[in-house]
Amino acid sequence: MTIFGRDENIRELRQRLEEAEETLRAIRSGEVDALVVDGANGEQIFTLHGADHPYRTLIEAMQQGAMSLSDEGTVLYCNRCLAEMIKMPHEKVIGTAAIDLLPQSQRPAFEILLRKGRTGKSQAELEFKTISGASLPVLVSLAPLPLEGVKALCMVVTDLTEQKKHQDLQETNRRKDEFLAMLAHELRNPLAPIQNAVVILKQPELAHDDLAYAREIIERQVHQLSHLVDDLLDVSRITLGKVNLEKQTVELATLMTGSVETSRPAIDARRHRLTVSLPPKGVRVDVDPTRLIQVIGNLLTNAAKYTDEGGQIFLTTEQTSRHVFIRVRDTGIGISRELLPRVFDLFIQGDRSLARSEGGLGIGLTLVHRLVEMQGGTVEATSAGPGKGSEFVVCLPLSPAKEQPVKKESGMNPERNNTTRRGVLIVEDNKDGADTLAMLFKMMGHEVRVAYTGADGLRAAEMHFPDVVFLDIGLPGMNGYEVAQRLRALPDFNATMLIAMTGYGQDEDRQRSQDAGFDHHLVKPVDPVQLKRLMESIGPSRC
């Protein structure tokens, strides 16, 4: 811009511009207390927070975020601590409406706080937003400043981030401690009847009925222990993202029927009445069949546990053009309003009094939630409150494709009754585990040898040339992987079936077994039926 005029006028204009710039600088830096302006209505005095104002000195000295506000809520001054807290330049905060430092959802609460702060001290937990848009939990305290002729407020802001983290950590630790105590309780529960059954079996001249009863107890309690461990492993695998789904297009009615079969013992044990309404033929979903059966089965079992004896459970479906809704409703103890939003969280449980006789870790709903999400669905819980039952609704997208045949395991026909005598070598450092497994194979008619170390196992294999070797992975000294690799390096053992036995069942554990030369990977405790099927799948015997 070009200015035309006499030299003296231009010099005067320049001088005024420089004075104005100096005044603005002084105002921004807080070096003046008041500004006197000649206006059309006479002289006006604007009081400012200057550097020598005692309240500004106090605000700057505070270790917390602090600012002074006009009566309308404009920032007159803020200390460096607050500017750093919200990650905004100091000069940008001054002159800003304080309410603009909060997200929209927090502004009504701040307006109430500001209104109360004009007449007395007020305090509330709010969330500020940083310049990057991140939320910052804070405690805001407001109180009027005693300034003559000026209405102003002091606002103190305390960062609650670390406190919130500490509270969350304490709550998580509390829930974990509670969970571990419950886990110890649940693992001990099956051990007591197993121990009692063992004492019974030791009695001389035991009646046949008593013998059968003791066997049933051991079988039932071992199954319960395996179920607890499986649930723990499932939660771990899903949390770490190490579950691979094998999706297929299947009839939903078939899966629901399978779920009812798995949960029927728990339902019948408490004499509940189950009402099932299956979807019509042709309603198909793209899911992992095993996992969806697990989901619905967990919901049914959960309903059975948390419903007084003789209650009612309903399994129904509803369908839209694109989705199907699977509903599990019960007349049980219900869910409190406080617990409902967290019912799918890990380590969260409500009233356990009804479920204690049934056992369980209370992690079934966590498994349900994560498995449903992994298959593209959602699950919700509703309840009218304690004593009014509950309902869980699983929503899954319908499959547009035609039904695909369900995969079957190859080489393991449970109907086959191949009694060919096999040579079996068991290498296991747990003597009781090795000897009882050997007893099972002998009862099946096989020739069995046992070794308790890796080195002894190698010697036994080279001496007797077994058809199948069951190898524990965690052997002392030479572990199972090394034994398998050494056997595979010998020409005589190229066709020998090697089976890993271990308590580790993660995908990477199975892959490591395969890399070492194992044909199969079994997770302890091994199901005897599975052992029989494996033996039937072996080729011609060397015996």
C-alpha positions in Angstrom: 0.0 0.0 0.0 1.3 3.5 -0.9 0.6 6.5 1.3 0.7 10.0 -0.2 1.0 13.1 2.0 3.2 15.7 3.5 6.4 14.4 5.2 5.3 15.6 8.7 2.0 13.7 8.4 3.7 10.5 7.3 6.2 10.8 10.1 3.3 11.2 12.6 1.4 8.3 11.2 4.5 6.1 11.4 5.0 7.1 15.0 1.4 6.2 15.9 1.7 2.8 14.3 4.9 2.1 16.2 3.1 3.2 19.5 0.2 0.9 18.7 2.5 -2.0 18.0 4.3 -1.4 21.3 1.0 -1.2 23.1 -0.1 -4.5 21.6 3.2 -6.1 22.6 2.9 -4.8 26.1 -0.7 -6.1 26.4 0.2 -9.5 25.2 3.2 -9.8 27.5 1.2 -8.5 30.5 3.4 -5.5 31.1 0.6 -3.1 31.7 -2.2 -3.0 34.3 -4.7 -0.7 32.6 -5.3 1.0 29.2 -6.9 4.5 29.0 -8.7 5.1 25.7 -10.3 8.4 24.5 -13.5 7.5 22.8 -16.6 9.2 21.5 -18.2 8.8 25.0 -15.2 10.1 26.8 -12.3 8.5 28.5 -12.6 4.7 29.2 -10.4 2.6 31.4 -9.8 -1.1 30.7 -8.1 -3.0 33.5 -5.7 -5.7 32.5 -3.8 -8.4 34.3 -0.3 -6.9 34.4 3.0 -8.5 35.3 3.0 -6.9 38.7 -0.5 -8.0 39.6 -0.3 -10.2 42.7 -2.8 -12.8 41.3 -0.9 -13.2 38.1 2.3 -13.8 40.1 0.4 -16.4 42.2 -1.0 -18.1 39.0 2.4 -18.3 37.4 4.0 -19.8 40.5 1.4 -22.6 40.7 2.5 -26.2 39.9 -0.9 -26.9 38.4 -2.5 -25.5 35.3 -4.1 -22.2 36.2 -5.7 -19.2 34.5 -7.7 -16.1 35.2 -11.0 -15.6 33.4 -13.3 -12.7 32.7 -16.8 -12.9 34.0 -17.9 -14.1 30.6 -15.2 -16.9 30.6 -12.5 -15.3 28.4 -8.9 -16.2 29.3 -7.2 -13.1 30.7 -4.0 -14.9 31.6 -2.8 -18.5 31.9 0.4 -19.9 33.3 3.0 -21.8 31.4 2.0 -25.1 33.1 -1.5 -25.0 31.6 -0.2 -24.1 28.2 2.1 -27.1 28.3 -0.7 -29.3 29.6 -3.0 -28.6 26.7 0.0 -28.3 24.3 -1.0 -24.9 23.0 1.3 -21.8 22.6 0.9 -19.5 25.6 -0.1 -16.5 23.6 -2.8 -18.4 21.8 -4.6 -19.4 25.0 -4.8 -15.8 26.2 -7.9 -14.1 24.8 -9.6 -17.5 24.0 -13.0 -18.4 25.4 -12.2 -21.0 28.0 -15.1 -23.1 26.8 -13.4 -23.5 23.4 -10.7 -25.6 25.2 -13.2 -28.3 25.8 -14.9 -30.8 23.4 -18.6 -30.2 22.6 -19.7 -32.9 25.0 -18.1 -31.2 28.0 -19.3 -27.7 27.3 -22.7 -27.8 29.0 -21.0 -29.0 32.2 -18.5 -26.2 32.0 -21.2 -23.6 31.6 -22.8 -24.8 34.8 -19.4 -24.7 36.5 -18.8 -21.2 35.3 -22.2 -20.0 36.5 -21.6 -21.5 40.0 -18.0 -20.1 40.1 -19.2 -16.5 39.8 -20.7 -16.6 43.2 -18.5 -19.2 45.0 -16.1 -22.1 44.6 -17.1 -24.8 42.3 -15.4 -28.0 41.1 -16.0 -30.7 38.5 -14.1 -33.4 36.6 -14.0 -32.5 32.8 -12.0 -33.3 29.7 -9.9 -30.7 28.0 -8.8 -31.2 24.4 -5.2 -30.7 23.4 -4.2 -29.0 20.1 -3.9 -32.4 18.5 -7.5 -33.2 19.5 -6.6 -35.7 22.2 -8.7 -35.8 25.4 -7.1 -34.8 28.7 -9.0 -35.8 31.9 -8.8 -32.9 34.4 -10.2 -31.6 37.7 -11.4 -28.0 37.3 -11.8 -25.7 40.3 -13.3 -22.2 39.9 -13.6 -19.3 42.3 -14.1 -15.5 42.0 -11.0 -13.2 42.3 -11.4 -10.3 44.7 -10.5 -7.5 42.3 -11.9 -3.9 42.8 -14.1 -2.8 40.0 -13.5 -5.9 37.9 -15.3 -9.2 37.8 -12.9 -12.1 37.2 -12.4 -15.7 38.2 -9.4 -18.0 38.9 -9.5 -21.4 37.4 -7.2 -24.2 38.6 -6.8 -27.3 36.3 -5.3 -30.5 37.7 -4.2 -33.2 35.2 -5.8 -36.5 36.2 -4.1 -38.7 33.5 -1.7 -40.5 35.9 -4.4 -40.8 38.6 -6.8 -42.3 36.2 -4.1 -44.7 34.9 -3.3 -45.7 38.5 -7.0 -46.2 39.3 -7.5 -48.3 36.2 -4.4 -50.4 37.0 -5.6 -50.9 40.6 -9.0 -52.0 39.3 -7.4 -54.4 36.8 -5.1 -55.9 39.4 -8.0 -56.3 41.8 -10.0 -58.2 39.2 -7.0 -60.3 38.2 -6.4 -61.2 41.9 -10.0 -62.2 42.3 -9.8 -64.2 39.1 -6.7 -66.0 40.1 -8.2 -66.8 43.5 -11.3 -68.2 41.8 -9.1 -70.1 39.3 -7.2 -71.8 42.2 -10.6 -72.7 43.8 -11.9 -74.1 40.5 -8.8 -76.2 39.9 -8.8 -77.6 43.4 -12.5 -78.5 43.2 -12.1 -81.5 40.8 -9.0 -82.7 42.6 -10.9 -83.6 45.8 -13.4 -86.0 44.2 -10.6 -87.5 42.1 -8.5 -88.1 45.3 -11.6 -89.7 47.0 -12.2 -91.9 44.0 -8.6 -93.1 44.0 -9.0 -94.1 47.7 -12.2 -96.0 46.9 -10.4 -97.9 44.1 -7.8 -99.0 46.5 -10.3 -100.8 48.7 -10.1 -104.6 48.6 -13.1 -106.6 47.2 -14.7 -103.5 45.8 -18.2 -104.0 44.5 -18.8 -103.6 40.8 -21.2 -100.7 41.3 -18.7 -98.8 43.5 -16.0 -99.4 40.9 -18.1 -98.0 38.1 -19.1 -95.0 40.3 -15.4 -94.2 41.1 -14.5 -94.4 37.4 -17.4 -92.1 36.5 -16.3 -89.5 39.1 -12.7 -89.5 37.8 -13.8 -89.3 34.2 -16.3 -86.4 34.9 -13.8 -84.4 37.0 -10.9 -84.8 34.5 -13.3 -83.5 31.8 -14.1 -80.5 34.0 -10.4 -79.8 34.5 -9.7 -80.0 30.7 -12.6 -77.7 30.1 -11.2 -75.1 32.5 -7.8 -75.2 30.8 -9.3 -75.1 27.3 -11.2 -71.9 28.3 -8.0 -70.3 29.6 -6.1 -71.2 26.5 -8.9 -69.9 24.2 -9.0 -66.5 26.0 -5.2 -66.3 25.7 -5.1 -67.2 22.0 -8.0 -64.9 21.1 -6.5 -62.0 23.1 -3.2 -62.4 21.3 -5.0 -62.7 17.9 -3.7 -66.3 17.4 -7.0 -68.0 16.6 -7.4 -69.0 12.9 -11.1 -69.5 11.9 -12.0 -72.2 9.4 -15.1 -70.6 7.9 -17.6 -72.6 6.0 -21.1 -72.0 4.7 -23.4 -74.1 6.9 -27.0 -74.5 7.9 -27.7 -72.5 11.1 -30.2 -75.1 12.3 -27.5 -77.8 12.3 -25.1 -75.7 14.4 -27.9 -74.8 16.9 -28.7 -78.4 17.3 -25.1 -79.2 18.0 -25.0 -76.4 20.6 -28.0 -77.8 22.4 -26.4 -81.2 22.5 -23.2 -79.9 24.1 -25.1 -77.8 26.7 -27.8 -80.4 27.4 -26.0 -82.0 30.5 -25.8 -78.6 32.2 -29.4 -77.8 31.5 -30.7 -81.2 32.5 -28.6 -81.2 35.7 -30.7 -78.2 37.0 -34.0 -79.5 35.6 -34.5 -76.5 33.3 -37.1 -76.5 30.5 -35.4 -75.6 27.2 -37.6 -74.3 24.4 -35.9 -74.3 21.0 -37.1 -72.7 17.8 -34.9 -73.6 14.9 -34.6 -71.4 11.7 -36.2 -72.8 8.5 -34.0 -74.8 6.1 -31.9 -72.7 3.9 -30.8 -70.2 6.5 -27.0 -70.3 6.2 -24.1 -68.4 7.7 -20.4 -68.2 6.8 -18.8 -69.1 10.1 -16.4 -71.5 11.7 -18.9 -74.2 12.8 -16.9 -75.4 15.8 -16.6 -71.8 17.1 -20.2 -70.9 16.6 -21.3 -74.1 18.4 -19.0 -73.0 21.2 -20.6 -69.5 21.3 -24.2 -70.7 21.5 -23.3 -73.5 23.8 -21.5 -71.1 26.2 -24.6 -68.9 26.2 -26.9 -71.8 27.0 -24.6 -73.2 29.7 -24.3 -69.7 31.2 -28.1 -69.4 31.3 -28.3 -72.8 33.0 -25.8 -71.8 35.7 -27.4 -68.5 36.5 -31.0 -69.7 36.6 -32.6 -71.3 39.7 -33.5 -75.0 39.3 -36.6 -75.6 37.3 -36.2 -72.4 35.3 -36.9 -71.8 31.6 -34.4 -71.2 28.8 -35.4 -70.1 25.3 -33.2 -70.5 22.1 -34.9 -68.7 19.2 -34.0 -66.9 16.0 -35.2 -64.0 14.0 -34.3 -63.1 10.4 -34.1 -60.0 8.3 -33.1 -59.7 4.6 -29.4 -59.6 5.5 -28.9 -60.8 9.1 -30.0 -63.5 11.5 -30.4 -63.0 15.2 -29.8 -65.8 17.6 -31.5 -65.2 21.0 -30.8 -67.0 24.3 -33.2 -65.9 27.0 -33.6 -67.2 30.6 -35.7 -66.6 33.7 -32.6 -66.5 35.9 -31.0 -64.1 38.3 -30.6 -61.3 35.8 -27.9 -58.7 35.5 -27.6 -55.4 37.4 -27.5 -52.1 35.6 -24.0 -51.4 36.8 -22.6 -54.7 35.5 -24.5 -54.8 32.2 -22.0 -52.5 30.3 -19.0 -54.6 31.4 -20.6 -58.1 31.3 -18.3 -59.2 28.4 -15.1 -57.9 30.0 -12.4 -60.3 31.0 -12.2 -61.0 34.8 -15.7 -59.5 35.3 -18.3 -61.5 37.2 -21.6 -60.7 38.9 -23.1 -62.8 41.7 -21.4 -66.1 41.6 -23.5 -67.8 44.4 -25.6 -69.8 42.0 -22.7 -70.9 39.8 -20.4 -72.2 42.4 -21.8 -75.7 42.4 -21.4 -75.8 38.6 -17.9 -74.5 38.5 -16.5 -72.3 35.8 -14.1 -69.4 35.5 -16.6 -66.7 34.3 -14.7 -66.1 31.1 -17.3 -67.7 28.8 -18.9 -64.4 27.9 -15.5 -62.9 27.0 -15.0 -65.8 24.6 -18.5 -65.4 23.2 -17.9 -61.7 22.5 -14.6 -62.1 20.8 -15.5 -65.1 18.8 -18.6 -63.5 17.4 -16.7 -60.3 16.5 -14.1 -62.4 14.7 -16.8 -63.9 12.5 -18.2 -60.5 11.5 -21.1 -60.4 14.0 -22.1 -58.6 17.2 -23.5 -59.8 20.6 -25.5 -57.8 23.1 -26.8 -58.4 26.6 -30.0 -57.1 28.0 -31.7 -57.5 31.4 -34.5 -55.7 33.3 -32.4 -56.1 36.5 -31.6 -58.6 39.3 -34.2 -61.4 39.5 -35.7 -60.6 36.1 -33.7 -62.9 33.8 -31.4 -61.9 30.9 -31.2 -62.2 27.1 -28.1 -62.4 24.9 -28.5 -61.7 21.2 -26.0 -62.8 18.6 -26.3 -61.0 15.2 -24.6 -62.6 12.1 -24.7 -61.8 8.4 -26.6 -64.3 6.3 -24.6 -66.1 3.7 -25.6 -65.5 0.0 -23.8 -68.6 -1.1 -25.0 -72.2 -1.4 -24.2 -74.6 1.4 -20.7 -76.1 1.3 -20.0 -79.6 2.7 -18.5 -79.6 6.2 -14.9 -80.8 6.2 -14.2 -84.2 7.8 -11.0 -85.4 9.3 -9.1 -87.6 6.9 -7.9 -91.1 7.9 -9.9 -91.2 11.1 -13.1 -93.1 10.7 -14.6 -93.6 14.2 -16.6 -96.6 12.9 -13.6 -98.5 11.9 -12.6 -101.3 14.2 -9.0 -102.0 13.1 -7.4 -104.2 15.9 -4.1 -104.6 14.2 -1.4 -105.1 16.8 1.1 -102.1 16.7 4.5 -101.5 18.3 4.2 -98.5 20.5 7.0 -96.5 22.3 6.1 -94.0 24.9 8.7 -91.5 26.0 7.5 -89.5 28.9 9.3 -88.3 32.1 6.1 -88.3 34.2 6.2 -91.9 35.3 2.5 -92.1 36.2 1.5 -90.5 32.9 3.7 -92.8 30.9 2.6 -96.0 32.8 -1.1 -95.3 32.6 -0.9 -94.5 28.9 1.0 -97.7 28.4 -1.7 -99.6 30.2 -4.3 -98.1 27.9 -2.4 -99.2 24.8 -1.9 -102.7 26.2 -5.7 -102.9 26.8 -6.1 -102.1 23.1 -3.9 -105.1 22.3 -0.7 -103.3 21.3 2.9 -104.1 22.2 4.1 -101.2 24.4 7.5 -100.1 25.7 8.2 -97.1 27.9 11.2 -94.8 28.3 11.4 -91.9 30.8 14.2 -89.9 29.2 15.0 -88.8 25.7 18.2 -90.7 25.6 16.5 -93.9 26.8 13.8 -93.3 24.2 16.3 -93.2 21.3 17.9 -96.4 22.5 14.6 -98.2 22.8 13.5 -97.0 19.3 16.7 -98.2 17.7 16.4 -101.5 19.4 12.7 -102.3 18.8 11.6 -100.2 15.7 8.1 -99.2 16.9 5.3 -98.3 14.5 4.4 -95.2 16.5 6.3 -93.1 19.1 4.5 -90.9 21.6 7.0 -88.2 22.6 6.6 -85.8 25.5 8.1 -82.4 24.5 9.3 -81.3 27.9 11.7 -84.1 28.5 14.7 -83.3 30.8 18.1 -83.1 29.0 17.2 -84.1 25.4 13.8 -82.6 24.7 11.1 -84.2 22.5 12.0 -82.0 19.5 15.6 -83.2 19.5 14.5 -86.8 19.9 12.2 -86.4 16.9 14.9 -84.8 14.8 17.4 -87.5 15.6 14.9 -90.3 14.8 13.9 -88.6 11.4 17.6 -88.5 10.6 17.8 -92.3 10.7 16.6 -94.1 7.5 14.7 -96.8 9.5 12.4 -94.2 11.0 11.2 -92.3 7.9 7.8 -93.9 7.9 7.4 -94.2 11.7 4.5 -92.1 13.1 5.8 -89.6 15.6 3.2 -88.0 17.9 4.0 -85.0 20.2 2.4 -84.9 23.6 2.5 -81.5 25.4 0.6 -79.0 27.5 1.2 -76.3 24.9 -1.3 -76.0 22.1 -0.7 -72.6 20.4 -0.4 -72.4 16.7 3.3 -71.8 16.9 3.7 -74.9 19.2 2.0 -77.0 16.5 4.2 -75.5 13.8 7.4 -76.2 15.8 6.3 -79.8 16.2 5.7 -80.1 12.5 9.1 -78.6 11.7 10.8 -81.1 14.1 9.3 -84.0 12.1 6.2 -84.9 14.2 3.1 -86.2 12.3 0.6 -85.2 15.0 0.5 -82.7 18.0 -1.7 -83.8 20.9 -2.5 -81.5 23.9 -2.6 -83.1 27.3 -4.7 -84.7 28.6 -5.2 -86.8 25.5 -8.6 -88.2 24.8 -8.4 -92.0 24.7 -10.9 -92.1 21.8 -8.6 -89.8 19.8 -5.7 -92.2 20.6 -7.7 -95.1 19.3 -8.5 -93.3 16.1 -4.8 -92.4 15.6 -3.8 -96.0 16.1 -6.4 -97.1 13.5 -5.0 -94.7 10.9 -1.4 -96.1 11.0 -0.2 -98.1 8.0 1.1 -101.8 8.0 2.6 -102.9 11.3 6.3 -103.9 11.8 5.2 -106.2 14.6 
